[in-house]
């Protein structure tokens, strides 16, 4: 059978029963038969297409290249081409994406090779793939959101746990604070009231010597109460975060001179010798008022726990080009074995009387730690070389203006 006879084969397009596009072509691509679905896909009438056009003529430029380099050689070698994606040019010029499966077979009568091709329009498939990708991305986003929510919940749970612990400490601190106010502050006030009442009732009967002694005791009690009230108010302000740190360049020599004007007379009354050794260039960079509070409390404690006839040594030296050390050492009662870093928290306060029965709130050490933390300073303590106690504060060094 000649090729012209093959082209005249009338199959009555039995393939119209297939659920997809279908066409038969010769080895050179000439379409010799197709079904109605294929005609609807490409937009041609049978007389415009069958025996008049080759399959590759319906392809885009890229499709034509792929046809020649891959599709046609594949069919000739293996006789099968599966899941090939092409873009067809419809009669009106629009493009349509299709997926084709082709097999080749020799016609028994004509001995010519024929290609049988099924065509699936994949517009809906591509839309489905896009929707599938979109849904997949939504699922990934949802998983990430859930993961973030889980992390946030864990962080919130940890924060609540920390806040609960802090609240417990604050409650403990509050109880201690009010205990100090109710007992340690109320007691000296009552004592002063007793002194005042006694003087008022016995003013004409008291000798000058007795009056001087009573007023001296009253003055000591008053000074102690004022210092206690000052510490309480300072501590309350720190806890309410009303303190802000304003670091400046501060001369240790000038600051110490001001502080010792107040505390040397107190030490002298207790027959305590105070020696001072300060490098002229000693200068630190921190909040002046807060560090002055720290030094005042350290000197006050040294006087409190040093017996009559004792000695206190105050030094300020440069440790390096960046650090400076200020130390207060005494030869008093020293640091007891149970004295630990926890002593610097209000909840652990156990105020001890001095060598002559001096009372305190125990607020000094917690405030020292608070102020050094604010100024990025360090506190070191231990028993001194000559018994007693030695406290050192280390601060950022600054240069004198």
C-alpha contacts under 8 A as a table, 3 or more apart, distances in Angstrom:
res1	aa1	res2	aa2	distance
1	X	5	X	6.21
1	X	6	X	7.26
1	X	109	X	6.30
1	X	110	X	4.46
1	X	111	X	7.72
2	X	5	X	5.31
2	X	6	X	6.71
2	X	110	X	6.44
3	X	6	X	5.06
3	X	7	X	6.35
3	X	110	X	7.39
3	X	112	X	7.61
4	X	7	X	5.07
4	X	8	X	6.38
5	X	8	X	5.09
5	X	9	X	6.58
6	X	9	X	5.28
6	X	110	X	6.96
7	X	32	X	6.08
7	X	51	X	6.78
10	X	13	X	7.63
11	X	14	X	6.39
11	X	33	X	7.61
13	X	16	X	6.14
13	X	33	X	6.84
13	X	34	X	6.47
13	X	35	X	5.84
14	X	17	X	6.77
14	X	35	X	7.81
15	X	18	X	5.63
15	X	22	X	6.93
15	X	34	X	7.44
15	X	35	X	5.78
16	X	19	X	7.97
16	X	35	X	5.00
16	X	36	X	6.17
16	X	37	X	7.32
18	X	21	X	7.46
18	X	22	X	7.72
20	X	37	X	6.30
20	X	38	X	7.44
20	X	118	X	6.64
20	X	119	X	5.99
20	X	120	X	5.73
21	X	34	X	7.67
21	X	35	X	6.38
21	X	36	X	7.36
21	X	37	X	4.72
21	X	38	X	4.03
21	X	39	X	7.76
21	X	41	X	7.47
21	X	118	X	5.74
21	X	119	X	4.52
21	X	120	X	6.20
22	X	34	X	5.41
22	X	35	X	5.58
22	X	37	X	7.30
22	X	38	X	5.75
22	X	116	X	7.60
22	X	117	X	5.67
22	X	118	X	4.58
22	X	119	X	5.69
23	X	31	X	6.81
23	X	32	X	7.57
23	X	33	X	5.45
23	X	34	X	3.90
23	X	35	X	6.51
23	X	38	X	7.15
23	X	116	X	6.22
23	X	117	X	5.47
23	X	118	X	6.80
24	X	31	X	5.82
24	X	32	X	5.73
24	X	33	X	5.08
24	X	34	X	6.20
24	X	114	X	6.80
24	X	115	X	5.60
24	X	116	X	4.74
24	X	117	X	6.25
25	X	28	X	7.74
25	X	29	X	5.41
25	X	30	X	5.15
25	X	31	X	4.24
25	X	32	X	5.45
25	X	33	X	7.08
25	X	54	X	7.78
25	X	55	X	7.53
25	X	114	X	5.79
25	X	115	X	5.09
25	X	116	X	6.69
26	X	29	X	5.22
26	X	30	X	5.25
26	X	31	X	6.66
26	X	32	X	7.22
26	X	112	X	7.81
26	X	113	X	6.40
26	X	114	X	4.84
26	X	115	X	6.04
27	X	30	X	7.44
27	X	113	X	5.96
27	X	114	X	6.12
27	X	115	X	6.73
28	X	54	X	7.45
29	X	54	X	4.67
29	X	55	X	5.13
29	X	56	X	6.48
30	X	50	X	7.98
30	X	51	X	6.20
30	X	52	X	7.23
30	X	53	X	5.79
30	X	54	X	3.95
30	X	55	X	6.26
31	X	34	X	7.51
31	X	49	X	7.20
31	X	50	X	5.45
31	X	51	X	5.56
31	X	52	X	7.35
31	X	53	X	6.19
31	X	54	X	5.54
31	X	55	X	6.29
32	X	50	X	5.20
32	X	51	X	5.02
33	X	50	X	5.95
33	X	51	X	7.81
34	X	38	X	6.43
34	X	39	X	7.28
34	X	50	X	7.47
35	X	38	X	5.57
35	X	39	X	6.56
36	X	39	X	4.93
36	X	40	X	6.19
37	X	40	X	5.09
37	X	41	X	6.26
38	X	41	X	5.01
38	X	42	X	6.41
38	X	119	X	7.11
39	X	42	X	5.42
39	X	43	X	5.63
39	X	44	X	5.39
39	X	45	X	6.50
39	X	46	X	7.17
40	X	43	X	4.96
40	X	44	X	6.97
41	X	90	X	7.40
41	X	96	X	7.71
41	X	121	X	7.43
42	X	88	X	7.11
42	X	89	X	6.91
42	X	90	X	4.41
42	X	91	X	6.30
42	X	96	X	7.95
43	X	90	X	5.59
43	X	91	X	5.42
43	X	92	X	7.32
44	X	48	X	6.15
44	X	49	X	6.37
44	X	90	X	7.56
44	X	91	X	6.03
45	X	48	X	5.31
45	X	49	X	6.51
46	X	49	X	5.28
46	X	50	X	5.58
47	X	50	X	5.96
47	X	52	X	7.83
48	X	52	X	6.56
48	X	53	X	7.80
49	X	52	X	5.26
49	X	53	X	5.38
50	X	53	X	6.58
51	X	54	X	7.91
53	X	57	X	6.67
54	X	57	X	5.37
54	X	58	X	7.27
55	X	58	X	5.53
55	X	59	X	7.25
56	X	59	X	5.27
56	X	63	X	7.68
56	X	64	X	5.75
56	X	67	X	6.90
57	X	64	X	7.61
58	X	88	X	5.46
58	X	89	X	5.28
58	X	90	X	7.27
59	X	62	X	7.74
59	X	63	X	5.20
59	X	64	X	5.68
59	X	86	X	7.19
59	X	87	X	6.11
59	X	88	X	4.77
59	X	89	X	5.78
60	X	63	X	4.97
60	X	64	X	6.14
60	X	87	X	6.27
60	X	88	X	6.41
60	X	89	X	6.40
61	X	64	X	5.14
61	X	65	X	6.46
62	X	65	X	5.25
62	X	66	X	6.31
63	X	66	X	5.05
63	X	67	X	5.94
63	X	86	X	5.98
63	X	87	X	6.64
64	X	67	X	4.91
64	X	68	X	6.34
65	X	68	X	5.29
65	X	69	X	6.13
66	X	69	X	5.15
66	X	70	X	5.44
66	X	71	X	6.39
67	X	70	X	5.71
67	X	71	X	4.64
67	X	72	X	5.68
68	X	71	X	6.42
68	X	72	X	5.68
68	X	73	X	7.18
69	X	72	X	6.97
69	X	73	X	6.69
70	X	73	X	5.57
70	X	74	X	5.91
71	X	74	X	5.22
71	X	75	X	6.36
71	X	81	X	6.82
71	X	84	X	7.96
72	X	75	X	5.25
72	X	76	X	6.26
73	X	76	X	5.07
73	X	77	X	6.07
74	X	77	X	5.24
74	X	78	X	5.80
74	X	79	X	6.89
74	X	80	X	6.93
74	X	81	X	6.43
75	X	78	X	5.48
75	X	79	X	4.29
75	X	80	X	5.21
75	X	81	X	5.93
75	X	102	X	7.65
75	X	103	X	6.97
75	X	104	X	6.55
76	X	79	X	5.59
76	X	104	X	7.72
78	X	81	X	7.96
79	X	103	X	5.50
79	X	104	X	4.93
79	X	105	X	7.44
80	X	101	X	7.70
80	X	102	X	5.76
80	X	103	X	4.53
80	X	104	X	6.55
81	X	84	X	6.91
81	X	100	X	7.98
81	X	101	X	5.69
81	X	102	X	5.10
81	X	103	X	6.49
82	X	100	X	6.69
82	X	101	X	4.50
82	X	102	X	6.43
83	X	99	X	5.79
83	X	100	X	5.64
83	X	101	X	5.65
84	X	99	X	5.46
84	X	100	X	5.24
84	X	101	X	6.64
85	X	97	X	7.19
85	X	98	X	5.85
85	X	99	X	4.61
85	X	100	X	6.55
86	X	97	X	5.97
86	X	98	X	5.50
86	X	99	X	6.37
86	X	100	X	7.65
87	X	95	X	6.18
87	X	96	X	5.49
87	X	97	X	4.48
87	X	98	X	6.10
88	X	95	X	5.57
88	X	96	X	5.29
88	X	97	X	6.37
88	X	98	X	7.15
89	X	92	X	7.91
89	X	93	X	5.68
89	X	94	X	5.82
89	X	95	X	4.77
89	X	96	X	6.62
90	X	93	X	5.21
90	X	94	X	5.36
90	X	95	X	6.05
90	X	96	X	7.17
91	X	94	X	7.45
96	X	121	X	7.37
96	X	123	X	7.41
97	X	121	X	6.12
97	X	122	X	5.75
97	X	123	X	6.20
98	X	119	X	6.43
98	X	120	X	5.40
98	X	121	X	4.39
98	X	122	X	5.18
98	X	123	X	7.61
99	X	119	X	5.89
99	X	120	X	5.09
99	X	121	X	6.38
99	X	122	X	6.39
100	X	117	X	6.56
100	X	118	X	5.57
100	X	119	X	4.65
100	X	120	X	6.25
101	X	117	X	5.59
101	X	118	X	5.33
101	X	119	X	6.85
102	X	115	X	6.46
102	X	116	X	5.53
102	X	117	X	4.23
102	X	118	X	6.46
103	X	115	X	5.66
103	X	116	X	5.40
103	X	117	X	6.59
104	X	113	X	6.56
104	X	114	X	5.61
104	X	115	X	4.41
104	X	116	X	6.24
105	X	113	X	5.54
105	X	114	X	5.40
105	X	115	X	6.49
105	X	116	X	7.84
106	X	111	X	5.72
106	X	112	X	5.46
106	X	113	X	4.25
106	X	114	X	5.96
107	X	110	X	5.52
107	X	111	X	5.05
107	X	112	X	5.43
107	X	113	X	6.16
107	X	114	X	6.73
108	X	111	X	5.47
108	X	112	X	7.95
121	X	124	X	7.50
121	X	125	X	7.96
122	X	125	X	4.67
122	X	126	X	5.80
123	X	126	X	5.13
123	X	127	X	6.13
124	X	127	X	4.94
124	X	128	X	6.01
125	X	128	X	4.92
125	X	129	X	6.09
126	X	129	X	4.91
126	X	130	X	6.13
127	X	130	X	5.04
127	X	131	X	6.13
128	X	131	X	5.01
128	X	132	X	5.93
129	X	132	X	4.86
129	X	133	X	6.06
130	X	133	X	5.08
130	X	134	X	6.06
131	X	134	X	4.91
131	X	135	X	6.02
132	X	135	X	5.09
132	X	136	X	6.02
133	X	136	X	4.95
133	X	137	X	6.13
134	X	137	X	5.09
134	X	138	X	6.18
135	X	138	X	4.89
135	X	139	X	6.12
136	X	139	X	5.01
136	X	140	X	6.22
137	X	140	X	4.96
137	X	141	X	6.05
138	X	141	X	5.00
138	X	142	X	6.00
139	X	142	X	4.98
139	X	143	X	6.13
140	X	143	X	5.05
140	X	144	X	6.17
141	X	144	X	5.03
141	X	145	X	6.02
142	X	145	X	4.93
142	X	146	X	6.01
143	X	146	X	4.99
143	X	147	X	6.00
144	X	147	X	4.91
144	X	148	X	6.06
145	X	148	X	5.02
145	X	149	X	6.01
146	X	149	X	4.92
146	X	150	X	6.01
147	X	150	X	5.02
147	X	151	X	6.16
148	X	151	X	5.00
148	X	152	X	5.99
149	X	152	X	4.94
149	X	153	X	6.00
150	X	153	X	5.07
150	X	154	X	6.19
151	X	154	X	5.07
151	X	155	X	6.12
152	X	155	X	5.01
152	X	156	X	5.97
153	X	156	X	4.93
153	X	157	X	5.99
154	X	157	X	4.99
154	X	158	X	6.14
155	X	158	X	5.06
155	X	159	X	6.04
156	X	159	X	4.92
156	X	160	X	6.06
157	X	160	X	5.07
157	X	161	X	6.15
158	X	161	X	4.99
158	X	162	X	6.16
159	X	162	X	5.04
159	X	163	X	6.01
160	X	163	X	4.94
160	X	164	X	5.99
161	X	164	X	5.08
161	X	165	X	6.34
162	X	165	X	5.14
162	X	166	X	6.13
163	X	166	X	4.88
163	X	167	X	5.88
164	X	167	X	4.94
164	X	168	X	6.15
165	X	168	X	5.04
165	X	169	X	6.32
166	X	169	X	5.04
166	X	170	X	6.06
167	X	170	X	4.91
167	X	171	X	6.08
168	X	171	X	5.16
168	X	172	X	6.25
169	X	172	X	4.99
169	X	173	X	5.99
169	X	347	X	7.41
170	X	173	X	4.82
170	X	174	X	5.91
171	X	174	X	4.97
171	X	175	X	6.19
172	X	175	X	5.21
172	X	176	X	6.27
172	X	347	X	5.98
173	X	176	X	5.08
173	X	177	X	5.98
173	X	346	X	5.86
173	X	347	X	5.26
174	X	177	X	4.96
174	X	178	X	6.20
175	X	178	X	5.37
175	X	179	X	6.07
176	X	179	X	4.93
176	X	180	X	6.24
176	X	346	X	7.17
176	X	347	X	6.41
177	X	180	X	5.20
177	X	181	X	6.33
177	X	346	X	7.96
178	X	181	X	4.86
178	X	182	X	5.89
179	X	182	X	5.13
179	X	183	X	5.94
179	X	184	X	7.69
180	X	183	X	5.35
180	X	184	X	5.02
180	X	185	X	6.45
180	X	361	X	6.55
181	X	184	X	5.99
181	X	185	X	5.02
181	X	186	X	6.54
182	X	185	X	6.24
182	X	186	X	5.52
183	X	186	X	5.28
183	X	187	X	5.78
184	X	187	X	5.56
184	X	188	X	7.02
184	X	360	X	7.71
184	X	361	X	6.65
185	X	188	X	5.93
185	X	189	X	6.51
185	X	225	X	6.66
185	X	228	X	7.23
185	X	229	X	7.45
186	X	189	X	5.17
186	X	190	X	6.17
187	X	190	X	5.20
187	X	191	X	6.24
188	X	191	X	4.77
188	X	192	X	6.12
188	X	221	X	6.43
188	X	222	X	7.80
188	X	225	X	6.54
189	X	192	X	5.11
189	X	193	X	6.16
189	X	225	X	7.45
190	X	193	X	4.93
190	X	194	X	6.21
191	X	194	X	5.07
191	X	195	X	6.35
191	X	221	X	7.97
192	X	195	X	4.99
192	X	196	X	6.08
192	X	218	X	6.30
192	X	221	X	7.06
192	X	222	X	7.36
193	X	196	X	5.02
193	X	197	X	6.09
194	X	197	X	5.15
194	X	198	X	6.10
195	X	198	X	5.18
195	X	199	X	6.21
195	X	214	X	7.36
195	X	218	X	6.91
196	X	199	X	5.24
196	X	200	X	6.16
197	X	200	X	5.11
197	X	201	X	6.17
198	X	201	X	5.31
198	X	202	X	5.94
198	X	203	X	7.93
199	X	202	X	5.24
199	X	203	X	5.19
199	X	206	X	7.89
199	X	211	X	7.96
200	X	203	X	5.49
202	X	205	X	5.20
202	X	206	X	6.07
203	X	206	X	5.71
206	X	210	X	6.14
206	X	211	X	6.21
207	X	210	X	5.21
207	X	211	X	6.14
208	X	211	X	5.06
208	X	212	X	6.18
209	X	212	X	5.21
209	X	213	X	6.32
210	X	213	X	5.12
210	X	214	X	6.11
211	X	214	X	5.10
211	X	215	X	6.06
212	X	215	X	5.22
212	X	216	X	6.11
213	X	216	X	5.15
213	X	217	X	6.32
214	X	217	X	5.18
214	X	218	X	6.06
215	X	218	X	4.77
215	X	219	X	5.94
216	X	219	X	4.99
216	X	220	X	6.30
217	X	220	X	5.17
217	X	221	X	6.21
218	X	221	X	5.10
218	X	222	X	6.00
219	X	222	X	4.99
219	X	223	X	6.03
220	X	223	X	5.17
220	X	224	X	6.13
221	X	224	X	5.16
221	X	225	X	6.13
222	X	225	X	5.06
222	X	226	X	6.12
223	X	226	X	5.19
223	X	227	X	6.18
224	X	227	X	5.17
224	X	228	X	6.09
224	X	359	X	7.69
224	X	360	X	7.71
225	X	228	X	4.95
225	X	229	X	6.07
226	X	229	X	5.09
226	X	230	X	6.02
227	X	230	X	5.03
227	X	231	X	6.19
228	X	231	X	5.18
228	X	232	X	6.19
228	X	360	X	6.86
228	X	361	X	6.32
229	X	232	X	5.02
229	X	233	X	6.15
230	X	233	X	5.25
230	X	234	X	6.05
231	X	234	X	5.02
231	X	235	X	5.97
231	X	363	X	6.47
231	X	364	X	6.91
232	X	235	X	5.18
232	X	236	X	6.17
232	X	363	X	7.15
233	X	236	X	5.07
233	X	237	X	6.24
234	X	237	X	5.19
234	X	238	X	6.32
235	X	238	X	5.09
235	X	239	X	6.24
235	X	363	X	7.41
235	X	367	X	6.32
236	X	239	X	5.16
236	X	240	X	6.24
237	X	240	X	5.12
237	X	241	X	6.19
237	X	242	X	5.24
237	X	243	X	6.41
238	X	241	X	4.93
238	X	242	X	5.93
238	X	243	X	5.61
238	X	370	X	7.74
239	X	242	X	7.65
241	X	244	X	7.66
245	X	286	X	7.85
245	X	287	X	5.73
245	X	374	X	6.65
245	X	375	X	7.03
246	X	286	X	7.08
246	X	287	X	5.04
246	X	288	X	7.92
247	X	285	X	5.88
247	X	286	X	3.99
247	X	287	X	4.10
247	X	288	X	6.94
247	X	375	X	7.67
248	X	285	X	5.33
248	X	286	X	5.53
248	X	287	X	6.06
248	X	288	X	6.85
249	X	283	X	6.63
249	X	284	X	5.81
249	X	285	X	4.73
249	X	286	X	6.91
249	X	398	X	6.04
249	X	399	X	7.25
249	X	400	X	6.99
249	X	401	X	7.79
250	X	255	X	7.55
250	X	283	X	5.41
250	X	284	X	5.41
250	X	285	X	6.28
250	X	286	X	7.41
250	X	288	X	6.51
250	X	398	X	7.79
250	X	400	X	7.67
251	X	254	X	5.49
251	X	255	X	6.33
251	X	281	X	7.75
251	X	282	X	6.29
251	X	283	X	4.50
251	X	284	X	6.76
251	X	400	X	6.88
252	X	255	X	5.16
252	X	256	X	5.89
252	X	278	X	7.45
252	X	282	X	5.79
252	X	283	X	5.53
252	X	284	X	7.24
252	X	316	X	7.35
253	X	256	X	5.26
253	X	257	X	6.22
253	X	278	X	6.40
253	X	279	X	7.85
253	X	280	X	6.83
253	X	282	X	7.23
254	X	257	X	5.24
254	X	258	X	6.60
255	X	258	X	5.37
255	X	259	X	6.39
255	X	292	X	7.14
256	X	259	X	5.04
256	X	260	X	5.94
257	X	260	X	5.28
257	X	261	X	6.30
258	X	261	X	5.39
258	X	262	X	7.28
259	X	262	X	5.62
259	X	263	X	6.54
259	X	292	X	7.63
259	X	296	X	6.62
260	X	263	X	4.87
260	X	264	X	5.24
261	X	264	X	6.04
261	X	265	X	7.34
262	X	265	X	6.50
262	X	266	X	7.32
263	X	266	X	5.08
263	X	267	X	6.21
263	X	299	X	7.58
263	X	300	X	7.32
264	X	267	X	5.03
264	X	268	X	5.98
264	X	274	X	7.09
265	X	268	X	4.90
265	X	269	X	6.26
266	X	269	X	5.30
266	X	270	X	6.69
266	X	303	X	7.97
267	X	270	X	5.16
267	X	271	X	6.24
267	X	272	X	5.04
267	X	273	X	7.03
267	X	274	X	7.43
267	X	303	X	6.11
268	X	271	X	4.79
268	X	272	X	5.58
268	X	273	X	7.01
269	X	272	X	7.61
270	X	307	X	7.59
270	X	308	X	5.31
270	X	309	X	7.51
271	X	308	X	5.14
271	X	309	X	5.14
271	X	310	X	7.25
272	X	303	X	7.48
272	X	306	X	7.61
272	X	307	X	7.56
272	X	308	X	5.86
272	X	309	X	5.19
272	X	310	X	4.97
272	X	311	X	5.34
272	X	312	X	7.21
273	X	309	X	7.26
273	X	310	X	6.42
273	X	311	X	4.62
273	X	312	X	6.16
274	X	311	X	5.92
274	X	312	X	4.82
274	X	313	X	5.93
274	X	314	X	7.55
275	X	311	X	7.79
275	X	312	X	6.37
275	X	313	X	4.97
275	X	314	X	6.25
276	X	313	X	5.98
276	X	314	X	4.77
276	X	315	X	5.95
277	X	313	X	7.83
277	X	314	X	6.19
277	X	315	X	4.73
277	X	316	X	6.54
278	X	282	X	6.86
278	X	314	X	7.85
278	X	315	X	5.43
278	X	316	X	4.65
278	X	317	X	6.58
279	X	282	X	5.15
279	X	316	X	6.17
279	X	317	X	5.89
279	X	318	X	7.84
281	X	399	X	7.50
281	X	400	X	6.64
282	X	316	X	6.60
282	X	317	X	6.45
282	X	318	X	6.61
282	X	324	X	7.22
282	X	397	X	7.82
282	X	399	X	8.00
282	X	400	X	7.85
283	X	324	X	7.52
283	X	397	X	5.98
283	X	398	X	5.26
283	X	399	X	6.07
283	X	400	X	6.10
284	X	324	X	6.73
284	X	395	X	6.32
284	X	396	X	5.67
284	X	397	X	4.36
284	X	398	X	4.71
284	X	399	X	7.57
285	X	395	X	7.26
285	X	396	X	5.56
285	X	397	X	5.86
285	X	398	X	5.27
286	X	291	X	7.24
286	X	375	X	5.77
286	X	395	X	7.53
286	X	396	X	7.33
287	X	290	X	5.52
287	X	291	X	6.23
287	X	375	X	6.86
288	X	291	X	5.44
288	X	292	X	6.03
289	X	292	X	5.06
289	X	293	X	6.25
290	X	293	X	5.09
290	X	294	X	6.46
290	X	371	X	5.91
291	X	294	X	4.90
291	X	295	X	6.26
291	X	371	X	7.09
291	X	372	X	7.49
292	X	295	X	5.19
292	X	296	X	6.03
293	X	296	X	5.15
293	X	297	X	6.21
293	X	368	X	7.52
294	X	297	X	5.37
294	X	298	X	6.33
294	X	367	X	7.70
294	X	368	X	5.08
294	X	371	X	7.35
294	X	372	X	7.94
295	X	298	X	5.10
295	X	299	X	6.18
296	X	299	X	5.26
296	X	300	X	5.97
297	X	300	X	4.92
297	X	301	X	6.02
297	X	364	X	6.02
297	X	365	X	7.80
297	X	368	X	7.69
298	X	301	X	5.19
298	X	302	X	6.20
298	X	328	X	6.67
298	X	391	X	7.34
299	X	302	X	4.99
299	X	303	X	6.26
299	X	328	X	6.65
300	X	303	X	5.22
300	X	304	X	6.11
301	X	304	X	4.86
301	X	305	X	6.17
302	X	305	X	5.46
302	X	306	X	6.00
302	X	312	X	6.93
302	X	328	X	7.45
302	X	329	X	7.20
302	X	330	X	5.97
302	X	332	X	7.51
302	X	389	X	7.82
303	X	306	X	5.29
303	X	307	X	7.96
303	X	312	X	7.63
304	X	307	X	7.97
304	X	353	X	7.89
304	X	354	X	4.73
304	X	355	X	6.40
304	X	356	X	7.70
304	X	358	X	6.46
305	X	332	X	5.47
305	X	333	X	5.88
305	X	334	X	7.75
305	X	354	X	4.85
305	X	355	X	5.34
306	X	310	X	5.87
306	X	311	X	7.37
306	X	330	X	6.64
306	X	331	X	6.36
306	X	332	X	3.87
306	X	333	X	6.44
306	X	354	X	7.70
306	X	355	X	6.36
306	X	388	X	7.74
307	X	310	X	5.54
307	X	332	X	6.04
307	X	333	X	7.95
307	X	355	X	5.55
307	X	356	X	7.48
310	X	330	X	7.59
310	X	331	X	6.24
310	X	332	X	6.86
311	X	330	X	5.83
311	X	331	X	6.10
312	X	328	X	7.09
312	X	329	X	5.69
312	X	330	X	4.42
312	X	331	X	6.97
313	X	327	X	7.97
313	X	328	X	5.92
313	X	329	X	5.23
313	X	330	X	6.32
314	X	326	X	7.46
314	X	327	X	5.72
314	X	328	X	4.73
314	X	329	X	6.54
315	X	326	X	5.69
315	X	327	X	5.25
315	X	328	X	6.76
316	X	324	X	7.26
316	X	325	X	5.63
316	X	326	X	4.37
316	X	327	X	6.46
317	X	324	X	5.92
317	X	325	X	5.42
317	X	326	X	6.65
318	X	321	X	7.31
318	X	323	X	6.23
318	X	324	X	4.36
318	X	325	X	6.13
318	X	397	X	7.57
319	X	322	X	7.63
319	X	323	X	5.39
319	X	324	X	5.28
319	X	325	X	6.42
320	X	323	X	5.24
320	X	324	X	7.00
321	X	397	X	6.98
322	X	396	X	5.88
322	X	397	X	4.97
322	X	398	X	7.44
323	X	394	X	6.66
323	X	395	X	5.74
323	X	396	X	4.78
323	X	397	X	4.59
324	X	394	X	5.67
324	X	395	X	5.43
324	X	396	X	6.23
324	X	397	X	5.17
325	X	392	X	6.57
325	X	393	X	5.71
325	X	394	X	4.58
325	X	395	X	6.55
326	X	392	X	5.63
326	X	393	X	5.34
326	X	394	X	6.58
327	X	390	X	6.91
327	X	391	X	5.60
327	X	392	X	4.22
327	X	393	X	6.39
328	X	390	X	5.73
328	X	391	X	5.38
328	X	392	X	6.51
329	X	384	X	6.55
329	X	388	X	7.24
329	X	389	X	5.68
329	X	390	X	4.09
329	X	391	X	6.34
330	X	334	X	7.97
330	X	384	X	7.27
330	X	386	X	7.84
330	X	387	X	7.78
330	X	388	X	5.15
330	X	389	X	5.57
330	X	390	X	6.48
331	X	334	X	7.13
331	X	384	X	7.40
331	X	386	X	5.76
331	X	387	X	5.30
331	X	388	X	3.81
331	X	389	X	6.67
332	X	387	X	6.95
332	X	388	X	4.25
332	X	389	X	6.88
333	X	355	X	7.93
333	X	387	X	7.58
333	X	388	X	5.28
333	X	389	X	7.42
334	X	383	X	5.83
334	X	384	X	7.68
334	X	387	X	6.19
334	X	388	X	3.70
334	X	389	X	4.44
335	X	339	X	6.49
335	X	382	X	6.71
335	X	383	X	5.97
335	X	388	X	7.02
335	X	389	X	5.73
336	X	339	X	5.49
339	X	343	X	6.57
340	X	343	X	5.57
341	X	344	X	5.79
342	X	345	X	5.71
342	X	348	X	6.35
343	X	346	X	7.57
343	X	348	X	5.32
343	X	349	X	5.99
343	X	350	X	7.86
343	X	365	X	7.48
343	X	366	X	7.51
344	X	348	X	7.26
344	X	349	X	7.47
344	X	365	X	5.33
344	X	366	X	4.30
344	X	367	X	7.90
344	X	369	X	6.43
345	X	348	X	5.59
345	X	349	X	6.77
345	X	365	X	7.94
345	X	366	X	5.21
346	X	349	X	5.26
346	X	362	X	7.95
346	X	363	X	6.87
346	X	366	X	6.03
349	X	362	X	5.60
349	X	363	X	7.34
350	X	362	X	6.33
351	X	359	X	7.58
351	X	360	X	6.00
351	X	361	X	5.82
351	X	362	X	4.55
352	X	359	X	6.93
352	X	360	X	7.07
352	X	362	X	7.68
353	X	356	X	7.63
353	X	357	X	5.08
353	X	358	X	5.12
353	X	359	X	4.97
353	X	360	X	6.99
354	X	357	X	4.96
354	X	358	X	4.58
354	X	359	X	6.64
355	X	358	X	7.01
360	X	363	X	7.89
361	X	364	X	7.45
362	X	365	X	6.67
362	X	366	X	7.80
363	X	366	X	5.59
363	X	367	X	6.22
364	X	367	X	5.30
364	X	368	X	6.11
365	X	368	X	4.94
365	X	369	X	6.32
366	X	369	X	5.19
366	X	370	X	6.20
367	X	370	X	4.87
367	X	371	X	6.09
368	X	371	X	5.35
368	X	372	X	6.15
369	X	372	X	5.18
369	X	373	X	6.07
369	X	379	X	7.40
370	X	373	X	5.23
370	X	374	X	6.33
371	X	374	X	5.03
371	X	375	X	6.31
372	X	375	X	5.04
372	X	376	X	5.85
372	X	377	X	4.61
372	X	378	X	6.36
372	X	379	X	7.45
373	X	376	X	4.95
373	X	377	X	5.91
373	X	378	X	7.52
374	X	377	X	7.66
375	X	395	X	7.89
376	X	395	X	7.30
377	X	393	X	6.89
377	X	394	X	5.62
377	X	395	X	4.89
377	X	396	X	7.31
378	X	393	X	5.60
378	X	394	X	5.07
378	X	395	X	6.84
379	X	391	X	7.22
379	X	392	X	5.77
379	X	393	X	4.65
379	X	394	X	6.52
380	X	391	X	5.85
380	X	392	X	5.05
380	X	393	X	6.36
381	X	389	X	7.44
381	X	390	X	5.66
381	X	391	X	4.41
381	X	392	X	6.13
382	X	389	X	5.91
382	X	390	X	5.51
382	X	391	X	6.72
383	X	387	X	6.12
383	X	388	X	5.74
383	X	389	X	4.34
383	X	390	X	5.69
384	X	387	X	5.22
384	X	388	X	5.50
384	X	389	X	4.98
384	X	390	X	5.09
385	X	388	X	7.80
